[in-house]
Amino acid sequence: MPAFSDYIIYVDESGDHDLTSVAQAYPIFVLAFCIFRKADYVGLIVPQIQDFKFRWFGHDNVVLHENEIRKQRPPFKFLQNEERRGRFMAELTAILENCPTTVIASVIDKPRLARRYAEPDNPYHIAMQFCMERTHRFLTEQGQVGRVTTVLFEKRGEKEDSKLELEFRRIKDGANFRGAAMAELDIQMVDKRANSSGLQIADLFARPIGLKTLRPDQGNRAYDIIETKFRRSPAGEIRGYGLKLFP
């Protein structure tokens, strides 16, 4: 039986990785790794998310999707009421503020990528490599060498999932900047219908990171919260450590 690490990682994206038809309003691809200490995840995060759902919906069979919340689609249609929306968002924001997680994210500027390279790689694969490299260093710093850490991705379709898993294992086996084997990392693909607190937090974090990159001077309360959670250098730097912008 393998030795398992003290950490679990949940991943989500914002935007798409299509380079042939780029949406001008959101011409980027964002991948966010949310790293949780398992003790925090089980003891703090999951109970808070469950309690929040029971209070607002009477059950926990609700998935907190950023897109549906933002657009006030069912089951979040009640957010069209300003007073209820204010209370809901204040409570959700407080949970995210107090959420003990380390964020490692990558933002790919698709038009710049297409201009710079004659045959650019898949933005998803590029972003995943950057995140895996920094995650591996983080786990090494935390004394997790030789212990398996599971990285959970949301399923997107059999063909895409197979390509993603193949690329993950290729990067893990040494196809990365330092040529380092990342034997400790393992991948799990999770059904979209899975009610995973970790995947929901990753979903809530990915888009604000992208919006901050696109419009850095615009107010972004969600990003202000996320910024406190990025992996940092010993000197406190985020760029290159917890956030990679490319190219």
C-alpha positions in Angstrom: 0.0 0.0 0.0 1.5 3.4 -1.0 2.2 6.1 1.5 -0.3 9.0 1.0 0.6 12.6 1.5 -1.0 15.1 3.9 -2.4 17.0 0.9 -5.2 16.7 -1.7 -5.4 18.9 -4.8 -8.5 20.0 -6.8 -8.3 21.6 -10.3 -10.7 23.7 -12.4 -10.4 25.9 -15.4 -11.9 29.1 -16.8 -12.2 29.8 -20.5 -11.5 27.2 -23.2 -8.3 26.0 -24.8 -9.4 26.6 -28.4 -6.9 28.6 -30.4 -8.8 28.7 -33.7 -11.8 30.7 -32.5 -10.8 33.0 -29.6 -13.5 34.9 -27.7 -12.5 38.5 -27.7 -14.2 39.2 -24.4 -12.2 36.5 -22.6 -9.2 35.5 -24.8 -7.4 33.6 -22.1 -7.3 30.1 -20.5 -6.9 29.8 -16.7 -6.0 26.6 -14.8 -6.2 26.7 -11.0 -4.8 24.1 -8.6 -6.2 24.4 -5.0 -4.0 22.5 -2.6 -5.6 21.5 0.8 -4.1 19.9 3.8 -6.4 16.9 4.3 -7.0 17.6 8.0 -8.2 21.1 7.1 -10.3 19.9 4.3 -12.1 17.2 6.3 -12.3 19.2 9.6 -13.0 22.7 8.4 -13.8 23.2 4.7 -16.3 20.4 4.0 -18.4 21.1 7.1 -18.6 24.8 6.4 -19.7 24.2 2.8 -22.2 21.6 3.9 -23.6 23.9 6.6 -23.9 26.7 4.1 -25.9 24.6 1.7 -28.2 23.3 4.3 -29.0 26.8 5.5 -29.6 28.2 2.0 -31.2 25.2 0.2 -32.3 22.8 3.0 -30.2 20.0 1.5 -26.6 19.6 0.2 -27.5 18.4 -3.3 -26.4 21.7 -4.8 -23.2 22.4 -6.7 -21.7 25.8 -6.3 -20.9 26.8 -9.9 -19.4 30.3 -10.4 -21.1 30.7 -13.7 -24.6 29.8 -12.5 -24.2 31.9 -9.4 -23.0 34.9 -11.4 -25.8 34.6 -13.9 -28.4 33.8 -11.2 -29.6 30.6 -12.9 -31.5 27.8 -11.1 -31.0 26.9 -8.4 -29.6 30.4 -7.7 -32.5 32.3 -9.3 -33.4 33.7 -5.8 -30.2 35.8 -6.0 -32.2 38.2 -8.2 -33.4 39.6 -4.9 -30.8 42.1 -3.9 -31.2 41.6 -0.1 -30.9 37.8 -0.4 -28.0 38.1 -2.8 -26.1 40.3 -0.5 -26.5 37.9 2.4 -25.7 34.9 0.3 -22.6 36.4 -1.2 -21.4 37.8 2.2 -21.6 34.3 3.8 -20.0 32.6 0.8 -17.2 35.2 0.7 -16.5 34.6 4.5 -16.1 30.9 3.9 -13.7 31.5 1.0 -11.8 34.1 3.1 -11.3 31.6 5.9 -10.6 28.7 3.6 -7.0 27.3 4.3 -5.7 26.5 0.9 -2.7 27.2 -1.3 -3.4 28.3 -4.8 -1.2 27.7 -7.8 -2.5 29.0 -11.1 -1.5 29.6 -14.7 -3.0 32.0 -17.2 -2.4 31.5 -20.9 -2.9 34.5 -23.3 -4.2 32.6 -26.3 -3.7 35.4 -29.0 -0.1 36.0 -27.9 0.6 32.3 -27.8 -0.7 31.9 -31.4 1.4 34.9 -32.6 4.6 33.8 -30.9 4.6 30.1 -31.9 4.1 28.6 -35.4 2.6 25.4 -33.9 1.6 26.3 -30.3 0.8 23.5 -27.9 -2.6 23.0 -26.3 -3.1 25.8 -23.7 -4.5 23.3 -21.2 -1.4 21.2 -21.4 0.9 24.2 -21.1 -1.0 25.5 -18.1 -1.0 22.0 -16.5 2.8 21.7 -16.9 3.4 25.1 -15.2 1.0 24.2 -12.3 2.4 20.7 -11.9 6.0 22.0 -11.7 5.2 24.5 -9.0 3.0 22.0 -7.1 5.8 19.5 -7.1 8.1 22.1 -5.6 5.5 23.0 -3.0 5.0 19.4 -1.9 8.8 18.9 -1.7 9.0 22.0 0.5 6.3 20.5 2.7 8.2 17.2 3.2 5.9 15.1 1.1 8.6 13.4 -1.1 7.8 9.7 -1.6 4.2 10.2 -0.6 1.3 10.0 -3.2 -0.7 13.2 -3.7 -3.9 12.9 -5.7 -4.8 15.6 -8.2 -8.5 15.7 -9.1 -9.8 17.0 -12.4 -13.4 17.3 -13.6 -14.3 15.0 -16.5 -15.0 16.7 -19.8 -15.5 13.8 -22.2 -13.9 10.5 -22.8 -11.6 11.6 -25.6 -10.5 14.8 -23.9 -10.0 13.0 -20.6 -7.7 10.4 -22.2 -5.6 13.1 -23.7 -5.4 15.0 -20.4 -4.4 11.9 -18.4 -1.8 11.0 -21.0 -0.3 14.5 -20.9 -0.4 14.5 -17.0 1.6 11.3 -16.9 4.0 12.5 -19.6 4.7 15.7 -17.5 4.9 13.6 -14.3 7.5 11.3 -15.9 9.9 14.1 -16.8 8.5 16.1 -19.7 8.9 19.4 -17.8 11.2 22.3 -17.4 13.7 20.6 -15.0 13.2 17.1 -16.4 12.2 16.0 -12.9 10.1 12.9 -12.2 7.1 13.8 -10.2 6.3 10.2 -9.0 4.3 11.5 -6.0 1.6 13.0 -8.2 -1.4 10.9 -9.2 -4.5 11.8 -11.3 -8.2 11.2 -10.8 -10.9 12.2 -13.1 -14.2 13.2 -11.4 -17.7 13.2 -12.9 -19.1 16.7 -13.4 -22.1 15.7 -11.2 -19.9 14.9 -8.2 -20.6 17.2 -5.3 -17.0 17.9 -4.4 -16.4 20.9 -2.1 -12.8 21.1 -3.4 -13.8 21.2 -7.0 -16.4 23.8 -6.2 -13.8 26.1 -4.5 -11.5 25.6 -7.5 -14.4 26.6 -9.8 -15.1 29.7 -7.7 -11.4 30.8 -7.9 -10.5 30.2 -11.5 -12.5 33.0 -13.3 -11.6 35.9 -10.9 -7.9 35.1 -11.5 -8.5 35.4 -15.3 -10.5 38.7 -14.9 -7.7 40.2 -12.8 -5.3 39.4 -15.6 -7.5 40.9 -18.3 -8.5 44.0 -16.3 -6.0 44.6 -13.5 -7.3 48.0 -12.5 -10.9 46.9 -12.1 -12.1 46.1 -8.6 -12.2 42.3 -8.0 -13.2 41.3 -4.5 -12.9 37.6 -5.2 -9.3 38.0 -6.5 -8.4 40.0 -3.4 -9.3 36.9 -1.4 -7.4 34.5 -3.7 -4.3 36.7 -3.7 -3.7 36.0 0.0 -3.7 32.2 -0.8 -1.2 32.1 -3.7 2.0 30.2 -3.1 4.8 32.7 -2.6 8.6 33.0 -2.8 10.5 33.5 0.5 10.4 37.2 -0.4 6.6 37.1 -0.8 6.5 37.1 -4.6 3.5 35.5 -6.3 4.6 35.8 -10.0 6.4 32.7 -11.0 5.6 30.9 -7.7 1.9 30.8 -7.3 0.9 32.5 -10.6 2.4 31.9 -14.0 1.4 34.1 -16.9 2.3 32.9 -20.4 3.6 33.8 -22.8 
